[in-house]
Amino acid sequence: MMNLAQKPVTILTGFLGAGKTTLLNHLLQQNQGIRYAIIENEFGEQGIDSELVVRPEETIVELNNGCLCCTLNDNLYDILNDLFDRRDDFDEIIIEATGVADPTGLAQPFVSHPLIKEHFPLQAVICLVDAELIEDHLKETEEAKNQVAYSDVLLINKTDLVSPDYVEELTARLKQLNPLARILAGSKGSFPVIEAQTQESPLEALLLPADGHAHAVGTETEFPVAKPHSHHHHHHTEEIISHSFHFDQPFDLDMLEQQLFVYLMVQSGVYRIKALVSPGTTNERYLVQSVGKRLDVEAKGTWPEGDKRQSVFVFIGKKLKRDGIEQLLSQCLRKRSTLENTDV
């Protein structure tokens, strides 16, 4: 008998570095009995977040090179068709949106397409809010405003980096931007339990009709579904670019940390740096990432046996010069003479 049970969809959004992957890991760890299909949508050529998600047996589908709501909308429909065929393999879907995505476009298929809505109901849009940086993001980007305005749950993260009084002020500010949302607070690596949303997402009222005109929705009575008619989008990330880099030679971690710290201090427009790095001196791999002007370097397990140990970097921001970044990274490579004297 065909399994027609609904597969609820949760969308995780929030600006770059707000903690979406950390929350995703938290949800997976707290719900061991639920099988998730995970859709990772990363801005840039190189996907890193899927390497950081625990429970690797989950279905992870990476979408790179753009935002779901615009250039990769076709891919989202293809993935939903594939997931419908594999619906016996999972219970729920989690979509981790890129930090520069507008959730209205991402949620559109789940509230406007009758067949998708029937089988993949939108359960909640959860927005991670960086307590330390959200004020800057709201001033600088429309994407951050839209993420806050169109979410069902606003989770204020990294409250340990600000004062309790500021958290109260920020909560009031967010309530003004989105009076319909539930607002919760958490600190680094610690989140309040997210209760399942039983009501339809408020996004439905906001998205129908969307863009100032009614969308032609799908008329299919069974899967596969097709993307509705296309129309012009003003691409919301046209000024935001990403550069990815791969290095087979290992890095001097101390030098890399120093150089990136200086780079962040003098270079404006850097939204995010994220990298998995091999130091060459041990089998450990290191996660290097920046949020705002803050840089963190931490051990992130060991390289899989037989893995190439290739270091991968992704830089996201505005007016980033690729040649300059590549030169900076190359200066931090570990010298071969040092490697020859190291037993790893």
C-alpha positions as CSV (number, residue, x, y, z in Angstrom):
1,M,0.0,0.0,0.0
2,M,1.3,3.5,-0.9
3,N,2.5,5.5,2.1
4,L,0.6,8.8,1.9
5,A,1.5,10.0,5.4
6,Q,2.3,13.7,5.5
7,K,6.0,14.6,6.0
8,P,6.1,18.0,7.9
9,V,8.7,20.5,6.7
10,T,10.7,22.9,9.0
11,I,12.8,25.7,7.5
12,L,15.8,27.0,9.4
13,T,16.8,30.5,8.4
14,G,18.9,33.3,9.8
15,F,21.8,35.4,8.6
16,L,25.3,34.0,8.0
17,G,26.8,32.6,11.2
18,A,23.7,32.9,13.4
19,G,24.0,29.2,14.4
20,K,21.7,27.3,12.0
21,T,23.9,24.2,11.7
22,T,24.3,24.1,15.5
23,L,20.6,24.2,15.9
24,L,20.2,21.5,13.3
25,N,22.6,19.3,15.2
26,H,20.6,20.0,18.4
27,L,17.3,19.0,16.8
28,L,18.8,15.8,15.5
29,Q,20.3,14.9,18.9
30,Q,17.1,15.7,20.7
31,N,14.9,13.7,18.3
32,Q,16.8,10.4,17.8
33,G,13.6,8.6,17.0
34,I,12.7,10.8,14.0
35,R,14.3,10.1,10.6
36,Y,15.0,13.4,8.9
37,A,15.5,14.2,5.3
38,I,17.9,17.2,5.4
39,I,18.2,19.7,2.5
40,E,21.3,21.9,2.8
41,N,21.2,25.1,0.8
42,E,24.6,26.8,1.0
43,F,25.6,30.0,-0.8
44,G,28.8,29.4,-2.7
45,E,30.5,26.7,-4.8
46,Q,31.6,24.6,-1.9
47,G,29.4,22.9,0.7
48,I,30.9,22.7,4.2
49,D,27.9,22.5,6.6
50,S,26.9,19.0,5.6
51,E,30.4,17.9,6.8
52,L,29.5,19.3,10.2
53,V,26.1,17.7,10.8
54,V,26.0,14.7,13.1
55,R,24.1,11.5,12.3
56,P,25.5,11.1,8.8
57,E,22.9,8.4,8.0
58,E,20.4,11.1,7.4
59,T,19.5,12.0,3.9
60,I,21.4,15.1,3.0
61,V,20.8,16.8,-0.3
62,E,23.1,19.8,-1.0
63,L,22.0,22.7,-3.1
64,N,24.9,25.0,-4.1
65,N,25.5,28.1,-6.3
66,G,22.5,30.2,-5.3
67,C,19.4,30.7,-3.3
68,L,16.4,28.3,-3.4
69,C,14.0,31.0,-3.9
70,C,15.6,32.2,-7.2
71,T,18.1,30.3,-9.3
72,L,17.7,26.9,-7.7
73,N,13.9,26.7,-7.5
74,D,13.9,24.1,-10.2
75,N,16.2,21.9,-8.1
76,L,13.9,22.2,-5.1
77,Y,11.0,20.8,-7.1
78,D,13.2,18.0,-8.4
79,I,14.3,17.2,-4.8
80,L,10.7,17.1,-3.6
81,N,9.8,14.7,-6.4
82,D,12.7,12.5,-5.4
83,L,11.7,12.7,-1.7
84,F,8.2,11.7,-2.5
85,D,9.4,8.6,-4.2
86,R,11.6,7.8,-1.1
87,R,8.9,8.8,1.5
88,D,9.3,5.5,3.3
89,D,12.8,6.4,4.3
90,F,12.1,9.5,6.4
91,D,9.5,11.1,8.7
92,E,10.2,14.8,8.4
93,I,12.1,17.3,6.3
94,I,14.4,20.0,7.5
95,I,15.7,22.7,5.1
96,E,18.7,24.7,6.3
97,A,18.6,27.8,4.1
98,T,21.6,29.8,3.1
99,G,22.2,32.8,5.4
100,V,21.4,35.3,2.6
101,A,18.1,33.6,1.6
102,D,14.7,35.3,1.7
103,P,12.4,32.7,3.3
104,T,9.3,33.9,1.4
105,G,10.7,32.5,-1.9
106,L,11.9,29.3,-0.1
107,A,8.5,28.6,1.5
108,Q,6.5,29.5,-1.7
109,P,6.1,25.9,-3.0
110,F,4.9,24.6,0.4
111,V,2.0,27.1,0.7
112,S,1.0,27.7,-3.0
113,H,1.2,24.3,-4.6
114,P,-1.8,22.1,-3.5
115,L,0.0,18.8,-4.0
116,I,3.1,19.8,-2.2
117,K,1.1,21.4,0.6
118,E,-0.9,18.2,1.0
119,H,2.1,15.8,1.3
120,F,4.8,18.2,2.7
121,P,3.0,20.7,5.0
122,L,5.0,23.6,6.2
123,Q,5.3,23.1,10.0
124,A,7.4,26.1,10.9
125,V,9.9,28.7,9.8
126,I,12.5,29.1,12.5
127,C,14.9,32.1,12.3
128,L,18.1,32.1,14.2
129,V,19.0,35.6,15.5
130,D,22.6,36.4,16.4
131,A,22.1,38.5,19.6
132,E,25.5,40.2,19.1
133,L,25.2,41.1,15.4
134,I,21.5,41.3,14.5
135,E,21.3,45.1,14.9
136,D,24.0,45.5,12.2
137,H,22.4,43.0,10.0
138,L,19.0,44.7,10.2
139,K,20.6,48.0,9.2
140,E,22.6,46.6,6.3
141,T,20.5,44.0,4.6
142,E,16.9,43.5,3.5
143,E,17.4,39.8,3.8
144,A,17.8,39.9,7.5
145,K,14.6,42.0,7.9
146,N,12.7,39.5,5.7
147,Q,14.0,36.6,7.7
148,V,12.8,38.1,10.9
149,A,9.5,39.3,9.5
150,Y,8.4,36.1,7.8
151,S,9.3,33.5,10.5
152,D,7.1,31.7,12.9
153,V,9.7,31.3,15.6
154,L,12.6,33.7,16.4
155,L,15.3,32.0,18.4
156,I,17.8,34.6,19.8
157,N,21.1,32.8,19.9
158,K,24.4,33.7,21.6
159,T,22.8,35.5,24.5
160,D,25.9,34.7,26.5
161,L,27.7,37.4,24.5
162,V,25.4,40.2,25.5
163,S,23.8,41.5,28.7
164,P,20.4,40.3,29.9
165,D,19.0,43.8,29.6
166,Y,20.0,43.9,26.0
167,V,18.2,40.6,25.4
168,E,15.0,42.1,26.7
169,E,15.4,45.2,24.5
170,L,16.1,43.0,21.5
171,T,13.1,40.8,22.2
172,A,10.9,44.0,22.2
173,R,12.5,45.1,18.9
174,L,11.9,41.8,17.3
175,K,8.3,41.8,18.5
176,Q,7.8,45.0,16.7
177,L,9.1,43.6,13.5
178,N,7.1,40.3,13.8
179,P,4.3,40.4,16.3
180,L,3.1,36.9,15.2
181,A,6.3,35.1,16.0
182,R,7.2,33.2,19.2
183,I,10.4,34.5,20.5
184,L,12.8,32.2,22.4
185,A,16.4,32.7,23.7
186,G,19.4,30.4,23.8
187,S,23.1,30.5,24.2
188,K,26.0,29.0,22.2
189,G,25.2,25.3,21.8
190,S,22.2,25.4,24.1
191,F,18.7,25.9,22.7
192,P,15.2,25.7,24.3
193,V,13.1,22.8,23.1
194,I,11.3,23.7,19.9
195,E,7.7,22.5,20.2
196,A,6.2,21.2,17.0
197,Q,3.9,23.8,15.3
198,T,0.4,22.3,14.8
199,Q,-1.1,25.3,13.1
200,E,-0.5,26.3,9.6
201,S,2.5,28.7,9.1
202,P,1.6,32.4,9.2
203,L,3.6,32.6,6.0
204,E,0.6,31.3,4.1
205,A,-1.3,34.6,4.7
206,L,1.7,36.6,3.7
207,L,2.5,34.7,0.6
208,L,-0.9,34.3,-1.1
209,P,-0.8,36.2,-3.3
210,A,2.9,37.0,-3.4
211,D,4.9,39.5,-5.5
212,G,1.8,41.6,-6.1
213,H,0.1,39.1,-8.4
214,A,-1.4,35.7,-8.1
215,H,0.8,32.8,-9.0
216,A,-0.4,30.0,-11.2
217,V,-0.2,26.9,-9.0
218,G,0.4,23.4,-10.0
219,T,-2.6,21.4,-11.3
220,E,-1.1,18.0,-11.0
221,T,-3.1,15.4,-9.1
222,E,-0.1,13.2,-8.4
223,F,3.7,13.4,-8.3
224,P,6.0,14.3,-10.0
225,V,5.1,18.0,-9.7
226,A,6.4,20.8,-12.0
227,K,7.6,24.3,-11.2
228,P,4.9,26.9,-11.8
229,H,5.3,29.6,-14.4
230,S,8.5,31.7,-14.2
231,H,8.6,35.4,-13.6
232,H,11.2,38.0,-13.0
233,H,12.9,38.2,-9.7
234,H,15.2,41.0,-8.6
235,H,18.0,38.8,-7.3
236,H,18.5,39.7,-3.6
237,T,22.1,38.6,-3.5
238,E,23.4,40.3,-6.6
239,E,26.1,42.2,-4.7
240,I,27.0,39.3,-2.4
241,I,29.7,37.0,-3.8
242,S,31.4,33.9,-2.6
243,H,34.9,32.5,-3.3
244,S,35.9,28.9,-2.5
245,F,39.5,27.6,-2.3
246,H,41.0,24.1,-2.0
247,F,44.5,23.3,-0.8
248,D,46.1,19.8,-0.7
249,Q,49.1,21.2,1.3
250,P,48.4,21.6,5.1
251,F,48.3,24.8,7.0
252,D,50.2,26.5,9.8
253,L,47.2,27.0,12.1
254,D,48.7,29.7,14.2
255,M,49.8,31.8,11.2
256,L,46.4,31.2,9.5
257,E,44.5,32.4,12.6
258,Q,46.7,35.5,12.8
259,Q,46.4,36.4,9.2
260,L,42.6,35.9,9.1
261,F,42.2,38.0,12.3
262,V,44.1,40.9,10.7
263,Y,42.1,40.5,7.4
264,L,38.8,40.7,9.3
265,M,40.0,43.9,11.1
266,V,41.0,45.7,7.9
267,Q,38.6,44.3,5.3
268,S,35.0,45.5,5.3
269,G,32.1,43.6,3.8
270,V,33.2,40.1,5.0
271,Y,30.0,38.4,6.0
272,R,31.3,34.9,6.7
273,I,34.4,32.7,6.5
274,K,34.0,29.0,6.9
275,A,36.7,26.4,6.4
276,L,37.7,22.8,7.2
277,V,41.5,22.8,7.6
278,S,44.2,20.2,7.8
279,P,47.3,21.2,10.0
280,G,49.3,18.3,8.7
281,T,50.8,17.7,12.1
282,T,48.0,15.5,13.4
283,N,45.0,13.6,11.9
284,E,42.6,16.2,13.4
285,R,40.7,18.5,11.2
286,Y,39.9,22.1,12.3
287,L,36.8,24.2,11.8
288,V,37.7,27.9,11.1
289,Q,34.9,30.3,10.9
290,S,34.1,34.0,11.3
291,V,31.0,35.9,12.3
292,G,31.3,39.6,11.9
293,K,34.8,40.4,13.2
294,R,35.0,37.4,15.4
295,L,37.1,34.4,14.4
296,D,37.0,31.0,16.0
297,V,39.2,28.0,15.4
298,E,38.3,24.6,17.0
299,A,39.1,20.9,16.5
300,K,36.3,19.1,14.7
301,G,37.1,15.4,14.8
302,T,39.5,13.5,12.7
303,W,39.7,13.1,8.9
304,P,37.9,9.9,7.7
305,E,40.3,7.0,6.9
306,G,41.6,7.3,3.4
307,D,40.4,10.9,3.0
308,K,42.5,13.3,1.0
309,R,42.7,15.8,3.9
310,Q,42.0,18.7,1.5
311,S,41.5,22.0,3.2
312,V,38.5,23.9,2.0
313,F,37.7,27.6,2.5
314,V,34.5,29.6,1.6
315,F,34.5,33.4,1.9
316,I,31.1,35.2,1.6
317,G,30.7,39.0,1.4
318,K,30.7,42.1,-0.8
319,K,33.6,43.3,-2.9
320,L,35.9,40.4,-1.9
321,K,39.0,40.2,-4.1
322,R,39.8,36.6,-4.9
323,D,43.4,37.0,-5.8
324,G,44.2,38.8,-2.5
325,I,42.4,36.1,-0.4
326,E,44.3,33.3,-2.3
327,Q,47.6,35.1,-1.7
328,L,46.8,35.5,2.0
329,L,45.9,31.8,2.4
330,S,49.0,30.6,0.4
331,Q,51.2,32.5,2.8
332,C,49.9,30.3,5.7
333,L,50.7,26.9,4.1
334,R,53.0,24.8,6.2
335,K,56.5,24.7,4.7
336,R,57.5,21.3,3.1
337,S,60.7,21.2,5.2
338,T,58.5,21.2,8.3
339,L,56.3,18.5,7.0
340,E,59.2,16.2,6.3
341,N,60.2,16.3,10.0
342,T,56.6,15.7,11.2
343,D,55.2,12.2,11.8
344,V,51.4,12.2,11.3
